[in-house]
C-alpha cells in the first residue's frame, strides 16, 4: 500500500512538472505581470521612429500579441520572426529594445531615412539570418557585436553614412553569403569574410576616388595593407597568385555574373532576374519556406474545385489551410516546363521574396517537383479590387470614393518600390484591378509581380513573349514586345480609370452602347468636359469633383502613347498626393502631345493599336487569381 501511495505521489509530481513546462512554454514571452515582452519591444521601436504613412497604425500597446500587426510575421509557435518595414519613408532612430525580439530571423528596414547608430544590441539576436539596413542614413561604426550572429547569411548596410573599419568579427560568420557595405565612409583594414559576394565600392578611404578596381570581391577576401607589401617580405603574395590562377571555370563565371550586375547597377539599367542556372542555390532567407507537395495537397483538400479562388494566365489559385491553421492562397503555375531548372526556379523565387513592402503580396514559400511549381501566399480576405468593384451585384457594400483613392495610393507605392527601390528592380507587366488585392484593412496589395519573368526566364527585360491583358497593355509593348517600367505606368493609368468607372478596360464603351475601349472614351469625355459621365454610377454622385479631375489627369499623363512622355511611378505617386500635377499637366500641353489634342485620330489611336494586333476581344495573357 505504501508503494502504491509513493508511485501516486511520483506521478503527480511528473504531471505537475509537465503542466508547468507547458505553461512556461506558452507564456515564454510574458512577464510576471502578463505583459508581452515582444509587444513592449515593438512599441519602443514604433515610438523611436517617425511614420508618415501610418504603416504601424494597428500596433497597439494593449495587444496580447503582435502577430496580427501589419509588417510583422510570426513563427508557428507565435514569436515574432520577421520585422519588415522597407520603403515606408520612416525616419528617427532604431531602438536598442529590438534585442527583446529574440526570435527574429529577418530585419528588413531598407529604403527609409532612419538615422543614428546601428544598435549594438542587434548582435544579441542569435537566430537572425537576414539584416537589411541599406539606403538609410545610419551613422557611426558598425557594431562588432554583429559577429555574434553566427546564423547570418545576408547583410546589407550599403548607402548609409557609416564610418570606421568594418568589424573583423564578421570573419567568424561562416555562413555569410552576401555582405554589401558599398557607398559609405569605411576605412581599412577589411575583414577576411567568407561571403561569396562582398561589395565595397563607393568607400573612398578604401577604394580611392575611382571604383574601377573596387567592385565585388568573392571569397576569400584579402584586401588589407598586408596585401601591398613587397614580394620579398612574404611568400603569401605568390601563393595568392597561384591560387587565383587555378580557380575553376565556375568561379570565373560567378565573378563575371557579379561584375555584370554591378555594371548594370552603375548604368541604372533594368536588372530583371537574368540569373544563370549555375547560380549557387545555398542562399536561403529565413522567412522563405519550402513546402512539400503532399502538404499543399492536404491543405487544399486535394486541390478541390470548391477551393478555387480564381484562375488566370499564370495558373489556378486555391484557398488552403495549413496544419498550423494558417489560411493561405496556393497558386499552381501553368507552363511549369518554361520555368527551367530547379536551381533557376528556386533562385528567381528567392529574388521575388526579397521584394518586401506593405503594398506588395508577401511570398510565404514555394513547392517544386518534377511536374509541379507552386507558390504559397497569405490569403487576402477582401479579394481583388476587380471583384470588389462588382460586389454590389452580390449585395455587398461597394468601394466608396475615399477607399478607391486610398487603393490608388497604395498601388502606386508598391510599384514605386518595384521600379526604384527593389534590388533587382522588377517590371510587373500586368497592372490592373484584378491583380490588386485587398487585405483585411482594405489596403492595396500588388500581386503577381515578377511571375511573367519567372515563366520567361530565358528572355531579358525586353521580351517578345507579351504578357498582360488587352486594354491594359502599353502600345509599345503590344506592337514590339518591348517592356520597361513605363509599361507599368501605362497599366497603372488604366487602373485609375477602372477605379473611376467601375468598369473593365474594354467594357466602358460597351456599357455606353458604343464601340471602343475605355481609354479612348475617357479621353473623349475629358475633352468634352463631361467627366461626371464616366464615374461609377453605383457611387450615386458621392465623389469629389476636384479629386476626380485630378485623377483623370494623372491617368491621361500615365497613358500617353509615347513612353518617354509618361512620368515615373515616383512622380505619379507625388501627383496623387497633391504635388506637381499642375506643372506636369501644363508641360504636357506645351509639348503638344497628341494625347490631349481634340482630333478624332488621336482619340481612336489606342483602338488602332489593338485592331492592328488583331486582338479586339478582352484576351487575358496573364490574369487574376
C-alpha positions as CSV (number, residue, x, y, z in Angstrom):
1,X,0.0,0.0,0.0
2,X,2.9,2.3,0.8
3,X,4.5,1.6,-2.5
4,X,1.2,2.5,-4.3
5,X,1.0,5.8,-2.5
6,X,4.6,6.5,-3.3
7,X,4.1,5.9,-7.0
8,X,1.0,8.1,-7.0
9,X,3.0,10.9,-5.4
10,X,5.8,10.5,-8.0
11,X,3.3,10.5,-10.9
12,X,1.6,13.6,-9.5
13,X,5.0,15.4,-9.4
14,X,5.7,14.4,-13.0
15,X,2.3,15.6,-14.2
16,X,2.8,18.9,-12.4
17,X,6.2,19.4,-13.9
18,X,4.8,18.7,-17.4
19,X,1.9,21.1,-16.9
20,X,4.3,23.7,-15.6
21,X,6.6,23.3,-18.5
22,X,3.7,23.7,-20.9
23,X,2.6,26.8,-19.2
24,X,6.1,28.3,-19.3
25,X,6.4,27.5,-23.0
26,X,3.0,29.0,-23.9
27,X,3.8,32.2,-22.0
28,X,7.5,32.4,-22.6
29,X,7.2,36.0,-23.9
30,X,5.1,37.2,-21.0
31,X,6.4,39.0,-17.9
32,X,5.2,38.0,-14.4
33,X,2.5,40.7,-14.8
34,X,1.2,39.2,-18.1
35,X,2.8,41.9,-20.4
36,X,4.1,40.5,-23.7
37,X,7.8,41.4,-24.0
38,X,7.6,41.5,-27.8
39,X,4.7,44.0,-27.7
40,X,6.7,46.2,-25.4
41,X,9.8,46.0,-27.7
42,X,7.8,46.7,-30.9
43,X,6.1,49.7,-29.3
44,X,9.5,51.0,-28.3
45,X,10.6,50.6,-31.9
46,X,7.5,52.4,-33.1
47,X,8.0,55.3,-30.7
48,X,11.6,55.9,-31.8
49,X,10.5,56.2,-35.5
50,X,8.5,58.8,-37.4
51,X,5.9,57.0,-39.5
52,X,4.4,59.5,-42.1
53,X,2.2,56.8,-43.8
54,X,1.0,55.3,-40.6
55,X,2.4,51.9,-41.6
56,X,2.4,50.8,-38.0
57,X,-1.1,52.2,-37.4
58,X,-2.5,49.0,-35.9
59,X,0.4,48.4,-33.5
60,X,-1.3,48.7,-30.1
61,X,0.4,48.7,-26.7
62,X,-2.6,46.9,-25.2
63,X,-2.4,43.9,-27.6
64,X,-2.0,40.5,-26.1
65,X,0.3,39.5,-29.0
66,X,1.6,41.3,-32.1
67,X,1.2,38.5,-34.8
68,X,-1.8,40.3,-36.4
69,X,0.0,43.6,-36.8
70,X,1.0,45.0,-40.1
71,X,4.6,44.3,-41.3
72,X,5.0,41.6,-38.6
73,X,5.4,37.9,-39.3
74,X,5.3,35.3,-36.6
75,X,6.6,31.8,-36.5
76,X,4.4,28.8,-36.0
77,X,5.0,29.0,-32.2
78,X,3.7,32.6,-32.0
79,X,7.0,34.5,-31.8
80,X,7.9,37.5,-34.0
81,X,10.2,36.2,-36.7
82,X,10.2,39.0,-39.3
83,X,10.2,42.7,-38.9
84,X,9.6,44.2,-42.3
85,X,9.2,47.9,-42.9
86,X,11.0,48.7,-46.2
87,X,10.3,51.8,-48.2
88,X,7.9,53.4,-45.7
89,X,9.7,56.8,-45.5
90,X,10.5,56.1,-41.9
91,X,12.8,58.5,-40.1
92,X,14.0,58.7,-36.5
93,X,16.3,56.1,-34.9
94,X,16.2,52.3,-34.4
95,X,15.5,51.4,-30.7
96,X,18.0,49.2,-28.9
97,X,15.0,47.4,-27.5
98,X,15.0,45.4,-30.7
99,X,17.1,42.8,-28.9
100,X,14.0,41.7,-26.9
101,X,12.6,40.2,-30.2
102,X,14.9,37.3,-29.5
103,X,13.3,35.0,-32.2
104,X,13.8,37.4,-35.1
105,X,15.1,35.8,-38.3
106,X,14.8,38.8,-40.6
107,X,15.1,42.6,-40.2
108,X,14.2,44.4,-43.4
109,X,14.3,48.2,-43.0
110,X,15.8,49.2,-46.3
111,X,14.9,52.3,-48.3
112,X,13.9,54.6,-45.4
113,X,15.6,57.6,-43.7
114,X,16.4,56.1,-40.4
115,X,19.4,57.8,-38.7
116,X,21.6,57.4,-35.7
117,X,23.8,54.4,-34.9
118,X,23.1,50.8,-35.5
119,X,22.1,49.4,-32.1
120,X,24.8,47.2,-30.5
121,X,22.0,45.1,-29.2
122,X,21.3,43.6,-32.6
123,X,24.2,41.3,-32.0
124,X,22.2,39.5,-29.4
125,X,19.6,38.2,-31.9
126,X,21.2,34.8,-32.2
127,X,18.6,33.5,-34.7
128,X,19.0,36.4,-37.2
129,X,19.6,35.3,-40.8
130,X,18.9,38.4,-42.8
131,X,19.6,42.1,-41.9
132,X,19.0,44.8,-44.5
133,X,19.5,48.4,-43.3
134,X,20.5,49.7,-46.8
135,X,19.5,53.1,-48.2
136,X,19.1,54.8,-44.9
137,X,21.2,57.5,-43.1
138,X,22.7,55.4,-40.3
139,X,25.9,56.9,-38.9
140,X,28.8,55.8,-36.7
141,X,30.6,52.5,-36.7
142,X,29.2,49.0,-37.4
143,X,28.8,47.2,-34.0
144,X,31.4,44.5,-33.5
145,X,28.6,42.5,-31.9
146,X,27.3,41.6,-35.4
147,X,30.0,39.0,-35.4
148,X,27.9,37.1,-32.8
149,X,25.2,36.5,-35.4
150,X,26.5,33.1,-36.4
151,X,23.3,32.2,-38.4
152,X,23.5,35.4,-40.5
153,X,23.7,34.8,-44.3
154,X,22.5,38.2,-45.7
155,X,23.9,41.5,-44.5
156,X,23.3,44.8,-46.4
157,X,24.4,48.1,-44.9
158,X,25.1,49.9,-48.2
159,X,24.2,53.5,-49.0
160,X,24.4,54.9,-45.4
161,X,26.8,57.3,-43.7
162,X,28.7,54.6,-41.7
163,X,32.4,55.1,-40.9
164,X,35.3,53.4,-39.2
165,X,36.6,49.9,-40.0
166,X,34.3,47.1,-40.9
167,X,34.4,44.8,-37.8
168,X,36.9,41.9,-38.1
169,X,34.4,39.9,-36.1
170,X,32.4,39.4,-39.3
171,X,35.0,36.9,-40.4
172,X,33.7,34.5,-37.8
173,X,30.4,34.1,-39.6
174,X,30.9,31.0,-41.8
175,X,27.5,31.1,-43.4
176,X,27.6,34.7,-44.6
177,X,26.9,34.7,-48.4
178,X,26.1,38.3,-49.1
179,X,27.8,41.3,-47.5
180,X,27.2,44.8,-49.1
181,X,28.8,47.8,-47.4
182,X,29.2,49.9,-50.5
183,X,28.7,53.7,-50.6
184,X,29.7,54.5,-47.0
185,X,32.8,56.0,-45.5
186,X,34.5,52.8,-44.3
187,X,38.3,52.6,-43.9
188,X,40.8,49.8,-43.8
189,X,41.6,47.1,-42.8
190,X,38.9,44.8,-44.3
191,X,37.9,41.6,-42.6
192,X,38.6,38.3,-44.4
193,X,35.0,37.2,-44.7
194,X,33.7,34.1,-46.4
195,X,30.9,35.8,-48.2
196,X,30.6,34.9,-51.9
197,X,29.5,38.4,-52.6
198,X,31.3,41.3,-50.8
199,X,30.6,44.8,-52.2
200,X,32.8,47.7,-51.0
201,X,32.5,50.1,-54.0
202,X,31.9,53.7,-53.1
203,X,34.1,53.9,-50.0
204,X,36.8,56.5,-50.8
205,X,39.1,55.6,-47.9
206,X,39.2,52.0,-49.3
207,X,38.9,52.4,-53.0
208,X,40.2,56.0,-53.5
209,X,38.3,58.3,-55.8
210,X,37.9,55.7,-58.6
211,X,35.9,52.5,-58.4
212,X,37.3,50.6,-61.4
213,X,39.3,48.2,-59.1
214,X,37.0,48.2,-56.2
215,X,33.8,46.4,-57.0
216,X,32.7,42.9,-55.9
217,X,35.1,40.5,-54.2
218,X,34.2,36.9,-53.9
219,X,35.6,34.6,-51.2
220,X,38.2,34.6,-49.8
221,X,38.8,38.3,-49.5
222,X,42.3,39.6,-48.6
223,X,42.5,43.3,-49.3
224,X,44.2,44.9,-46.3
225,X,47.6,46.8,-46.0
226,X,49.4,43.4,-45.9
227,X,48.3,42.8,-49.5
228,X,50.5,45.7,-50.6
229,X,53.8,44.5,-49.0
230,X,56.8,44.0,-51.1
231,X,57.1,40.5,-52.6
232,X,60.4,39.9,-50.9
233,X,58.8,40.4,-47.5
234,X,56.4,37.5,-47.8
235,X,55.7,34.5,-50.0
236,X,52.0,34.8,-49.4
237,X,51.6,37.0,-52.5
238,X,52.9,34.3,-54.8
239,X,50.6,31.7,-53.2
240,X,47.6,34.0,-53.7
241,X,48.5,34.4,-57.4
242,X,48.8,30.7,-57.8
243,X,45.5,30.1,-56.1
244,X,43.9,32.7,-58.3
245,X,45.3,31.1,-61.5
246,X,43.9,27.8,-60.5
247,X,40.3,29.0,-60.0
248,X,37.7,26.8,-61.6
249,X,35.5,27.9,-64.6
250,X,32.5,28.1,-62.2
251,X,34.3,30.6,-60.1
252,X,35.2,32.8,-63.0
253,X,31.6,32.5,-64.2
254,X,30.2,33.6,-60.9
255,X,32.6,36.6,-60.9
256,X,31.6,37.6,-64.4
257,X,27.9,37.5,-63.4
258,X,28.6,39.6,-60.3
259,X,30.5,42.2,-62.4
260,X,27.7,42.2,-65.0
261,X,25.1,43.0,-62.3
262,X,27.4,45.7,-60.8
263,X,27.8,47.3,-64.3
264,X,24.1,47.3,-64.9
265,X,23.5,48.8,-61.5
266,X,26.1,51.5,-62.2
267,X,24.4,52.3,-65.5
268,X,21.0,52.5,-63.8
269,X,19.5,49.9,-66.2
270,X,16.9,47.3,-65.6
271,X,18.2,44.1,-64.0
272,X,15.4,41.6,-64.2
273,X,16.1,38.2,-62.9
274,X,18.5,37.1,-65.6
275,X,20.4,34.7,-63.3
276,X,22.5,31.9,-64.8
277,X,21.4,28.3,-64.0
278,X,24.7,27.8,-62.2
279,X,24.0,30.4,-59.5
280,X,24.6,28.9,-56.1
281,X,21.3,27.7,-54.6
282,X,22.5,27.7,-51.0
283,X,21.4,31.2,-50.1
284,X,18.1,30.9,-48.3
285,X,16.4,33.7,-46.4
286,X,14.8,32.6,-43.1
287,X,11.3,33.6,-44.0
288,X,11.0,31.7,-47.3
289,X,9.8,28.2,-46.7
290,X,9.9,25.1,-49.0
291,X,6.6,23.2,-48.8
292,X,6.1,19.6,-49.8
293,X,3.5,18.8,-52.5
294,X,1.7,16.5,-50.1
295,X,1.4,19.3,-47.5
296,X,-0.2,21.6,-50.0
297,X,-2.4,18.9,-51.4
298,X,-3.8,18.2,-47.9
299,X,-4.2,22.0,-47.3
300,X,-6.4,22.4,-50.4
301,X,-8.3,19.2,-49.9
302,X,-6.6,17.6,-52.9
303,X,-6.9,20.9,-54.9
304,X,-10.7,20.6,-54.7
305,X,-12.6,22.8,-57.2
306,X,-14.6,24.2,-54.3
307,X,-11.5,25.9,-53.0
308,X,-10.6,27.7,-56.3
309,X,-10.2,31.4,-55.6
310,X,-9.5,32.4,-59.2
311,X,-7.8,31.4,-62.4
312,X,-5.8,33.3,-64.9
313,X,-2.9,33.3,-67.3
314,X,-0.4,32.3,-64.6
315,X,-2.4,29.4,-63.2
316,X,-5.1,28.4,-60.8
317,X,-5.3,29.7,-57.2
318,X,-6.7,27.6,-54.4
319,X,-7.6,28.5,-50.8
320,X,-5.9,26.3,-48.3
321,X,-5.4,25.8,-44.6
322,X,-2.0,24.6,-43.3
323,X,-1.7,22.2,-40.4
324,X,-1.0,25.1,-38.0
325,X,-4.3,26.7,-39.0
326,X,-2.8,29.4,-41.3
327,X,-5.1,30.2,-44.2
328,X,-3.1,30.6,-47.4
329,X,-3.6,31.0,-51.2
330,X,-1.8,28.3,-53.2
331,X,-1.0,29.2,-56.8
332,X,-0.3,26.3,-59.2
333,X,1.7,27.8,-62.1
334,X,0.9,26.9,-65.7
335,X,3.7,26.1,-68.2
336,X,6.0,24.8,-65.5
337,X,8.4,23.4,-68.1
338,X,9.1,27.0,-69.2
339,X,10.5,27.8,-65.8
340,X,13.7,25.8,-66.5
341,X,15.9,24.1,-64.0
342,X,15.3,23.6,-60.3
343,X,18.1,25.9,-59.3
344,X,16.8,28.6,-61.7
345,X,13.3,28.4,-60.3
346,X,14.5,28.5,-56.6
347,X,16.8,31.4,-57.3
348,X,14.2,33.5,-59.0
349,X,11.6,32.7,-56.4
350,X,14.1,33.7,-53.8
351,X,14.7,37.1,-55.5
352,X,11.0,37.7,-55.7
353,X,10.8,37.0,-52.0
354,X,13.3,39.8,-51.3
355,X,10.7,42.4,-52.6
356,X,9.1,43.1,-49.2
357,X,6.8,46.1,-48.9
358,X,3.5,46.9,-47.2
359,X,1.8,47.2,-50.6
360,X,3.3,44.0,-52.2
361,X,1.9,40.5,-51.8
362,X,4.3,38.7,-49.4
363,X,5.6,35.2,-50.5
364,X,5.4,32.6,-47.8
365,X,7.2,29.9,-49.7
366,X,7.1,27.5,-52.7
367,X,6.9,23.9,-53.8
368,X,8.8,22.4,-56.7
369,X,8.5,18.9,-58.0
370,X,9.3,17.3,-61.4
371,X,5.9,18.1,-62.7
372,X,4.6,21.0,-60.5
373,X,5.6,24.5,-59.5
374,X,3.5,26.1,-56.7
375,X,3.7,29.4,-54.8
376,X,2.2,30.0,-51.4
377,X,0.9,33.4,-50.4
378,X,-1.2,34.8,-47.5
379,X,-4.9,34.7,-48.0
380,X,-6.4,38.1,-48.8
381,X,-9.9,38.2,-47.2
382,X,-11.2,41.0,-49.3
383,X,-10.3,39.6,-52.7
384,X,-9.2,41.7,-55.6
385,X,-10.2,45.3,-56.5
386,X,-11.9,44.0,-59.6
387,X,-14.2,41.7,-57.6
388,X,-14.9,44.5,-55.0
389,X,-15.9,46.9,-57.8
390,X,-18.6,44.4,-58.7
391,X,-19.7,43.5,-55.2
392,X,-22.9,45.5,-55.4
393,X,-24.1,42.7,-57.8
394,X,-23.9,40.3,-54.9
395,X,-25.4,42.7,-52.4
396,X,-22.2,43.6,-50.6
397,X,-21.0,47.1,-49.8
398,X,-19.1,48.8,-52.7
399,X,-15.9,50.7,-52.5
400,X,-16.5,54.3,-51.8
401,X,-14.6,57.2,-53.4
402,X,-12.2,57.7,-50.5
403,X,-11.3,54.0,-50.4
404,X,-10.7,54.0,-54.2
405,X,-8.3,56.9,-53.8
406,X,-6.5,55.0,-51.0
407,X,-6.2,52.0,-53.3
408,X,-4.6,54.1,-56.0
409,X,-2.1,55.5,-53.5
410,X,-1.2,52.1,-52.1
411,X,-0.8,50.5,-55.5
412,X,1.4,53.4,-56.6
413,X,3.7,53.0,-53.5
414,X,4.0,49.3,-54.3
415,X,5.0,50.0,-57.9
416,X,7.5,52.7,-56.8
417,X,9.2,50.1,-54.6
418,X,9.4,47.6,-57.5
419,X,10.7,50.1,-60.0
420,X,13.1,52.2,-57.9
421,X,13.8,50.7,-54.6
422,X,13.9,46.9,-55.0
423,X,17.2,45.2,-55.9
424,X,16.9,43.8,-58.5
425,X,14.2,46.1,-59.9
426,X,11.0,44.4,-61.2
427,X,8.6,45.2,-64.0
428,X,5.1,43.9,-63.3
429,X,3.8,43.8,-66.9
430,X,0.1,43.3,-65.9
431,X,-1.1,46.1,-63.7
432,X,-4.9,46.0,-63.4
433,X,-7.7,45.9,-60.9
434,X,-7.8,42.1,-60.9
435,X,-4.1,41.9,-59.8
436,X,-4.5,44.4,-56.9
437,X,-5.6,42.5,-53.8
438,X,-7.1,43.9,-50.6
439,X,-6.1,42.8,-47.1
440,X,-8.3,42.8,-44.0
441,X,-7.9,46.6,-43.8
442,X,-8.7,47.2,-47.5
443,X,-5.0,48.2,-48.0
444,X,-4.0,47.7,-51.6
445,X,-1.5,44.8,-52.2
446,X,0.1,44.3,-55.6
447,X,0.1,40.7,-56.6
448,X,1.7,38.6,-59.3
449,X,4.8,40.8,-59.7
450,X,7.8,39.0,-61.2
451,X,5.8,36.0,-62.3
452,X,5.9,37.0,-66.0
453,X,9.7,36.8,-65.8
454,X,9.5,33.6,-63.8
455,X,7.9,31.9,-66.7
456,X,10.0,33.7,-69.4
457,X,13.4,33.5,-67.6
458,X,15.4,32.9,-70.8
459,X,14.3,36.3,-72.1
460,X,15.8,39.6,-71.0
461,X,13.8,42.6,-69.8
462,X,13.0,43.1,-73.5
463,X,10.9,40.2,-74.5
464,X,8.7,39.0,-77.4
465,X,6.6,36.9,-75.0
466,X,3.9,39.5,-74.5
467,X,2.0,39.0,-71.2
468,X,-0.8,41.1,-70.0
469,X,-4.5,41.9,-70.7
470,X,-5.7,43.8,-73.7
471,X,-6.9,47.2,-72.8
472,X,-4.1,47.4,-70.2
473,X,-1.1,46.7,-72.3
474,X,1.0,49.7,-73.4
475,X,1.1,50.3,-77.2
476,X,4.9,49.8,-77.5
477,X,4.7,46.5,-75.6
478,X,1.7,45.3,-77.7
479,X,3.3,46.2,-81.0
480,X,7.0,45.4,-80.4
481,X,7.2,43.2,-77.3
482,X,9.5,45.8,-75.6
483,X,8.6,46.4,-72.0
484,X,10.0,48.8,-69.4
485,X,8.9,50.5,-66.2
486,X,6.9,52.8,-68.4
487,X,4.8,49.8,-69.4
488,X,3.6,49.5,-65.8
489,X,2.9,53.3,-65.7
490,X,0.5,52.8,-68.6
491,X,-1.2,49.9,-66.9
492,X,-1.5,52.0,-63.7
493,X,-3.2,54.8,-65.7
494,X,-5.8,52.2,-66.9
495,X,-6.2,51.0,-63.3
496,X,-7.1,54.6,-62.2
497,X,-9.8,54.6,-64.9
498,X,-11.1,51.3,-63.6
499,X,-11.3,52.8,-60.1
500,X,-13.2,55.8,-61.5
501,X,-15.6,54.0,-63.8
502,X,-16.0,50.7,-62.0
503,X,-15.6,49.0,-65.5
504,X,-13.1,46.7,-67.0
505,X,-10.9,48.3,-69.6
506,X,-12.8,47.1,-72.6
507,X,-16.3,47.5,-71.0
508,X,-16.7,51.2,-70.7
509,X,-17.6,51.8,-74.4
510,X,-19.9,48.7,-74.4
511,X,-21.7,50.0,-71.3
512,X,-22.4,53.2,-73.2
513,X,-23.6,51.3,-76.3
514,X,-20.5,52.5,-78.1
515,X,-17.6,50.7,-79.7
516,X,-14.1,51.2,-78.4
517,X,-12.0,50.9,-75.3
518,X,-12.1,52.7,-72.0
519,X,-9.1,54.9,-72.6
520,X,-10.5,56.3,-75.9
521,X,-13.8,57.2,-74.3
522,X,-12.4,58.7,-71.2
523,X,-10.1,60.9,-73.3
524,X,-13.1,62.0,-75.4
525,X,-15.3,62.8,-72.3
526,X,-12.4,64.7,-70.8
527,X,-12.0,66.8,-74.0
528,X,-15.8,67.5,-73.9
529,X,-15.7,68.4,-70.2
530,X,-18.1,65.6,-69.2
531,X,-16.2,63.9,-66.5
532,X,-19.2,63.2,-64.4
533,X,-20.5,60.8,-67.0
534,X,-17.5,58.4,-66.5
535,X,-17.9,58.0,-62.8
536,X,-19.2,54.6,-61.5
537,X,-23.0,55.0,-61.2
538,X,-23.0,52.9,-58.0
539,X,-21.4,55.8,-56.2
540,X,-24.6,57.8,-56.7
541,X,-22.8,61.1,-57.1
542,X,-20.8,60.7,-53.8
543,X,-17.4,61.7,-55.1
544,X,-15.0,64.6,-55.0
545,X,-15.3,66.6,-58.3
546,X,-11.8,68.2,-57.8
547,X,-10.3,64.8,-56.9
548,X,-12.0,63.3,-60.0
549,X,-10.4,65.8,-62.3
550,X,-7.0,65.3,-60.8
551,X,-7.2,61.5,-61.0
552,X,-8.3,61.7,-64.6
553,X,-5.4,64.0,-65.5
554,X,-2.9,61.6,-63.8
555,X,-4.4,58.7,-65.7
556,X,-4.1,60.6,-69.0
557,X,-0.5,61.5,-68.3
558,X,0.3,57.9,-67.5
559,X,-1.3,56.6,-70.7
560,X,0.4,58.8,-73.3
561,X,1.3,56.8,-76.4
562,X,5.0,57.8,-76.3
563,X,6.5,56.0,-73.2
564,X,9.1,58.8,-72.8
565,X,6.4,61.3,-72.2
566,X,4.9,59.2,-69.3
567,X,6.0,60.1,-65.7
568,X,7.9,57.7,-63.5
569,X,5.9,56.0,-60.8
570,X,7.5,58.1,-58.1
571,X,6.3,61.2,-59.9
572,X,2.8,59.6,-60.3
573,X,2.7,59.0,-56.5
574,X,3.6,62.6,-55.7
575,X,0.9,63.8,-58.1
576,X,-1.7,61.6,-56.4
577,X,-0.5,63.0,-53.1
578,X,-1.2,66.6,-54.4
579,X,2.3,67.7,-55.5
580,X,3.4,68.7,-59.0
581,X,0.3,67.7,-61.1
582,X,-0.4,71.2,-62.4
583,X,3.2,71.6,-63.6
584,X,3.2,68.2,-65.3
585,X,-0.1,68.8,-66.9
586,X,1.0,72.2,-68.2
587,X,4.2,70.8,-69.6
588,X,2.3,68.1,-71.4
589,X,0.2,70.7,-73.1
590,X,3.2,72.8,-74.2
591,X,4.9,69.9,-76.0
592,X,1.7,69.5,-77.9
593,X,1.2,65.8,-77.0
594,X,-1.3,64.3,-79.4
595,X,-2.9,62.6,-76.4
596,X,-4.5,65.8,-75.4
597,X,-5.5,67.3,-78.8
598,X,-9.1,67.2,-79.8
599,X,-8.8,65.2,-83.0
600,X,-10.6,62.0,-83.8
601,X,-7.4,60.4,-84.9
602,X,-5.8,60.9,-81.5
603,X,-8.9,59.7,-79.7
604,X,-9.0,56.4,-81.6
605,X,-5.3,55.8,-81.5
606,X,-5.2,53.2,-78.8
607,X,-8.1,51.3,-80.5
608,X,-6.0,51.3,-83.7
609,X,-3.1,49.6,-81.9
610,X,-5.5,46.8,-80.7
611,X,-7.0,46.4,-84.1
612,X,-3.6,46.2,-85.8
613,X,-2.7,43.4,-83.4
614,X,-6.0,41.6,-84.3
615,X,-6.9,41.4,-80.6
616,X,-10.3,43.1,-80.4
617,X,-11.7,40.9,-77.6
618,X,-10.6,41.1,-74.0
619,X,-7.9,38.5,-74.1
620,X,-6.0,37.7,-70.8
621,X,-2.5,36.6,-71.5
622,X,-1.9,36.6,-67.8
623,X,-4.6,37.3,-65.3
624,X,-6.2,37.4,-61.9
625,X,-6.1,34.8,-59.3
